[in-house]
Amino acid sequence: MNILITGGTGLIGSHLCKVLLAEGHQLTVLSRHPETVATKCGYGVQAMGSLDEWTPERRFDAVINLAGEPIVDAYWSVKRKQALLDSRVALTRKLVQRITAAQQKPVVLLSGSAVGYYGNGGDVELDESVAAGDDFPGELCESWEMAASAAEQLGVRVCLLRTGLVLSKRGGLLGRMLIPFKFALGARLGDGKQWMSWIHIDDYVAAVLSLLHNQGAHGPFNMTAPFPVTNAEFTQQLAHVLHRPAVFVVPGFVLKLAMGERACLLLEGQRVLPKKLESGGFRFAFAEIEDALQSLLK
């Protein structure tokens, strides 16, 4: 297949590109820094610096949309919230415009979203039928998904990737946690009761490939392992795998003072279940958090 990928130079995208290349697909990655694409995604991957380069006669069989500014890295000012919206919703709308203009439209659009779609779910088990939350992450994800779903009217199969915490030793959440935990400075966040819906990066990429090839797959999919854990459980499991203690606690009020509104990403959570993936026959290589951490950190 000839595949266009946005966000291909990121943690997930670069891993995905290498697997797709190994399968023999032709890849084009949209990037603000096209000169870095070959190094990050693999030699032979074409770079696209702007969606304007997708002219109507240019053909892509599939589009995988993973682009988006990091949501936790900066204070949620009005300007930052707009940047988050633009990097997700506005870009996805532009993608659908390019699809509309294409003489031969892609068969499938796999488009990013996040478990933040559900808002603060407490202890409720959340499958794909649950409505969006009414906080900023929920509204952001709902708008993002609506922008992608517009491609269905063009006859394109659309899958929405409600992504949990992707675990990789190369970066992301786990990469940030390794240094303090290795120095026995690992800490529970708040009361530790908030749920963390996670997924091993190998399972994430395998699920993306499954959805890419499964012509019957469409709509939202929870891209999470079947056994989410609380923050307290995750903290103890990571400490156990690293053979380090984790006795500290970061009080919730400290995180709120330091992070403002975005502290909800750390102090609130979602107990998400991958109901549609499992009912479609997908089997996780790493269903339990200890197995996933052992695999990544051994």
C-alpha positions as semicolon CSV with decimal commas, in nm:
position;residue;x (nm);y (nm);z (nm)
1;M;0,000;0,000;0,000
2;N;0,100;0,361;-0,054
3;I;0,045;0,522;0,287
4;L;0,054;0,883;0,407
5;I;0,139;0,925;0,777
6;T;0,116;1,242;0,982
7;G;0,306;1,248;1,310
8;G;0,538;0,988;1,165
9;T;0,852;1,126;1,331
10;G;0,707;1,092;1,683
11;L;0,749;0,806;1,928
12;I;0,461;0,598;1,791
13;G;0,492;0,706;1,429
14;S;0,861;0,624;1,392
15;H;0,805;0,277;1,541
16;L;0,507;0,222;1,312
17;C;0,702;0,333;1,004
18;K;0,971;0,073;1,061
19;V;0,711;-0,206;1,087
20;L;0,524;-0,086;0,778
21;L;0,849;-0,067;0,581
22;A;0,928;-0,423;0,682
23;E;0,589;-0,525;0,542
24;G;0,685;-0,368;0,208
25;H;0,457;-0,063;0,210
26;Q;0,549;0,268;0,045
27;L;0,545;0,549;0,302
28;T;0,520;0,927;0,289
29;V;0,549;1,121;0,615
30;L;0,413;1,472;0,663
31;S;0,652;1,670;0,881
32;R;0,738;2,031;0,959
33;H;1,100;1,915;0,940
34;P;1,110;1,695;0,630
35;E;1,489;1,677;0,643
36;T;1,462;1,456;0,955
37;V;1,217;1,202;0,813
38;A;1,465;0,956;0,665
39;T;1,669;0,942;0,986
40;K;1,370;0,903;1,218
41;C;1,139;0,693;1,005
42;G;1,369;0,491;0,782
43;Y;1,554;0,541;0,459
44;G;1,325;0,510;0,162
45;V;1,044;0,699;0,339
46;Q;0,940;1,005;0,139
47;A;0,896;1,338;0,316
48;M;0,615;1,589;0,265
49;G;0,660;1,935;0,414
50;S;0,304;2,056;0,355
51;L;-0,035;1,909;0,273
52;D;-0,035;2,139;-0,030
53;E;0,200;1,881;-0,184
54;W;-0,090;1,634;-0,191
55;T;-0,220;1,727;-0,533
56;P;-0,545;1,571;-0,666
57;E;-0,364;1,331;-0,897
58;R;-0,139;1,198;-0,620
59;R;-0,262;0,864;-0,486
60;F;-0,256;0,727;-0,133
61;D;-0,424;0,399;-0,047
62;A;-0,440;0,478;0,325
63;V;-0,385;0,771;0,562
64;I;-0,268;0,730;0,921
65;N;-0,314;1,054;1,114
66;L;-0,108;1,065;1,434
67;A;-0,014;1,433;1,443
68;G;-0,068;1,654;1,748
69;E;0,125;1,884;1,977
70;P;0,210;1,721;2,314
71;I;-0,081;1,791;2,546
72;V;0,099;1,777;2,880
73;D;0,420;1,968;2,802
74;A;0,303;2,328;2,844
75;Y;0,056;2,530;3,056
76;W;-0,293;2,539;2,904
77;S;-0,317;2,908;2,826
78;V;-0,576;3,022;2,573
79;K;-0,299;3,031;2,312
80;R;-0,179;2,681;2,401
81;K;-0,529;2,536;2,385
82;Q;-0,568;2,684;2,039
83;A;-0,237;2,531;1,933
84;L;-0,358;2,191;2,057
85;L;-0,681;2,232;1,863
86;D;-0,501;2,343;1,547
87;S;-0,251;2,057;1,557
88;R;-0,531;1,802;1,586
89;V;-0,867;1,932;1,465
90;A;-0,755;2,187;1,206
91;L;-0,495;1,951;1,058
92;T;-0,748;1,667;1,038
93;R;-0,994;1,895;0,859
94;K;-0,721;1,982;0,607
95;L;-0,654;1,612;0,556
96;V;-1,022;1,552;0,479
97;Q;-1,013;1,844;0,235
98;R;-0,719;1,679;0,056
99;I;-0,909;1,350;0,051
100;T;-1,210;1,531;-0,095
101;A;-0,997;1,677;-0,373
102;A;-0,816;1,350;-0,453
103;Q;-0,903;1,191;-0,785
104;Q;-0,861;0,848;-0,626
105;K;-0,947;0,852;-0,260
106;P;-0,774;0,642;0,007
107;V;-0,960;0,334;0,119
108;V;-0,907;0,398;0,489
109;L;-0,827;0,678;0,734
110;L;-0,691;0,578;1,075
111;S;-0,707;0,894;1,284
112;G;-0,573;0,967;1,629
113;S;-0,775;1,039;1,939
114;A;-0,715;0,967;2,307
115;V;-0,876;0,809;2,612
116;G;-0,909;1,166;2,738
117;Y;-1,223;1,157;2,521
118;Y;-1,407;1,011;2,821
119;G;-1,311;1,282;3,069
120;N;-1,263;1,180;3,431
121;G;-1,423;0,836;3,439
122;G;-1,358;0,748;3,802
123;D;-1,392;0,371;3,857
124;V;-1,645;0,318;3,576
125;E;-1,536;0,071;3,306
126;L;-1,543;0,256;2,974
127;D;-1,595;0,096;2,635
128;E;-1,637;0,264;2,298
129;S;-2,010;0,326;2,347
130;V;-1,959;0,580;2,629
131;A;-2,012;0,948;2,548
132;A;-1,742;1,215;2,553
133;G;-1,653;1,402;2,871
134;D;-1,726;1,770;2,917
135;D;-1,375;1,886;3,015
136;F;-1,113;2,026;2,777
137;P;-0,955;1,689;2,683
138;G;-1,300;1,543;2,618
139;E;-1,412;1,832;2,401
140;L;-1,078;1,833;2,217
141;C;-1,100;1,462;2,134
142;E;-1,465;1,483;2,034
143;S;-1,391;1,765;1,788
144;W;-1,089;1,574;1,659
145;E;-1,297;1,264;1,594
146;M;-1,577;1,459;1,428
147;A;-1,326;1,615;1,188
148;A;-1,197;1,271;1,087
149;S;-1,542;1,112;1,065
150;A;-1,635;1,358;0,791
151;A;-1,430;1,140;0,553
152;E;-1,695;0,866;0,585
153;Q;-1,921;1,077;0,364
154;L;-1,660;1,036;0,090
155;G;-1,676;0,657;0,109
156;V;-1,358;0,628;0,317
157;R;-1,347;0,376;0,602
158;V;-1,259;0,565;0,921
159;C;-1,114;0,421;1,242
160;L;-1,067;0,648;1,544
161;L;-0,773;0,554;1,766
162;R;-0,859;0,639;2,128
163;T;-0,506;0,599;2,252
164;G;-0,404;0,532;2,610
165;L;-0,059;0,570;2,767
166;V;0,178;0,413;2,517
167;L;0,467;0,244;2,697
168;S;0,809;0,253;2,532
169;K;1,156;0,276;2,680
170;R;1,244;0,522;2,402
171;G;1,032;0,806;2,540
172;G;0,682;0,908;2,635
173;L;0,551;0,857;2,988
174;L;0,773;0,561;3,071
175;G;1,084;0,731;2,935
176;R;1,023;1,029;3,162
177;M;0,969;0,814;3,467
178;L;1,278;0,595;3,435
179;I;1,541;0,836;3,569
180;P;1,368;0,927;3,898
181;F;1,262;0,565;3,954
182;K;1,612;0,435;3,890
183;F;1,739;0,674;4,157
184;A;1,472;0,551;4,403
185;L;1,278;0,877;4,365
186;G;0,968;0,720;4,216
187;A;0,645;0,862;4,354
188;R;0,273;0,798;4,358
189;L;0,066;1,089;4,225
190;G;-0,202;1,218;4,461
191;D;-0,401;0,939;4,623
192;G;-0,293;0,697;4,350
193;K;-0,649;0,581;4,289
194;Q;-0,674;0,730;3,939
195;W;-0,681;0,473;3,660
196;M;-0,407;0,449;3,400
197;S;-0,511;0,288;3,072
198;W;-0,188;0,182;2,908
199;I;-0,064;-0,018;2,609
200;H;0,274;-0,165;2,510
201;I;0,401;0,006;2,194
202;D;0,433;-0,327;2,013
203;D;0,066;-0,403;2,081
204;Y;-0,030;-0,053;1,970
205;V;0,146;-0,090;1,637
206;A;0,004;-0,441;1,591
207;A;-0,347;-0,304;1,656
208;V;-0,295;-0,026;1,402
209;L;-0,190;-0,282;1,140
210;S;-0,492;-0,496;1,226
211;L;-0,728;-0,203;1,173
212;L;-0,546;-0,105;0,855
213;H;-0,604;-0,444;0,697
214;N;-0,944;-0,534;0,846
215;Q;-1,195;-0,402;0,595
216;G;-1,480;-0,446;0,843
217;A;-1,324;-0,225;1,112
218;H;-1,465;0,125;1,151
219;G;-1,555;0,380;1,418
220;P;-1,383;0,431;1,754
221;F;-1,140;0,181;1,905
222;N;-0,992;0,194;2,255
223;M;-0,620;0,145;2,197
224;T;-0,543;0,018;2,546
225;A;-0,448;-0,309;2,711
226;P;-0,737;-0,508;2,864
227;F;-0,617;-0,464;3,224
228;P;-0,576;-0,099;3,323
229;V;-0,413;-0,026;3,660
230;T;-0,432;0,251;3,917
231;N;-0,146;0,495;3,951
232;A;-0,052;0,332;4,282
233;E;-0,035;-0,010;4,114
234;F;0,166;0,123;3,821
235;T;0,411;0,293;4,058
236;Q;0,468;-0,024;4,256
237;Q;0,502;-0,245;3,947
238;L;0,758;-0,011;3,788
239;A;0,956;0,004;4,113
240;H;0,943;-0,375;4,140
241;V;1,070;-0,431;3,785
242;L;1,354;-0,181;3,842
243;H;1,432;-0,329;4,186
244;R;1,396;0,010;4,351
245;P;1,173;0,141;4,632
246;A;0,898;0,391;4,557
247;V;0,790;0,542;4,886
248;F;0,728;0,904;4,793
249;V;0,401;1,081;4,719
250;V;0,349;1,395;4,513
251;P;0,046;1,565;4,671
252;G;-0,235;1,657;4,435
253;F;-0,234;2,021;4,537
254;V;0,135;2,048;4,442
255;L;0,061;1,919;4,092
256;K;-0,233;2,158;4,059
257;L;-0,017;2,453;4,164
258;A;0,260;2,353;3,925
259;M;0,050;2,249;3,627
260;G;-0,280;2,430;3,654
261;E;-0,573;2,281;3,462
262;R;-0,359;2,017;3,289
263;A;-0,296;1,847;3,625
264;C;-0,619;1,662;3,548
265;L;-0,416;1,447;3,308
266;L;-0,220;1,309;3,606
267;L;-0,474;1,322;3,888
268;E;-0,779;1,199;3,700
269;G;-0,808;0,891;3,484
270;Q;-1,010;0,654;3,274
271;R;-1,066;0,282;3,325
272;V;-1,078;0,199;2,956
273;L;-1,144;-0,145;2,805
274;P;-1,058;-0,239;2,442
275;K;-1,393;-0,405;2,381
276;K;-1,402;-0,361;2,002
277;L;-1,043;-0,473;1,946
278;E;-1,098;-0,791;2,145
279;S;-1,437;-0,867;1,991
280;G;-1,270;-0,830;1,651
281;G;-1,022;-1,103;1,741
282;F;-0,718;-0,896;1,833
283;R;-0,492;-1,067;2,086
284;F;-0,258;-0,867;2,306
285;A;0,099;-0,984;2,348
286;F;0,120;-0,781;2,671
287;A;-0,210;-0,776;2,857
288;E;-0,066;-0,739;3,208
289;I;0,139;-0,440;3,323
290;E;0,417;-0,647;3,481
291;D;0,475;-0,841;3,159
292;A;0,481;-0,518;2,957
293;L;0,733;-0,351;3,189
294;Q;0,951;-0,662;3,204
295;S;0,956;-0,672;2,824
296;L;1,059;-0,309;2,793
297;L;1,306;-0,287;3,080
298;K;1,475;-0,626;3,099
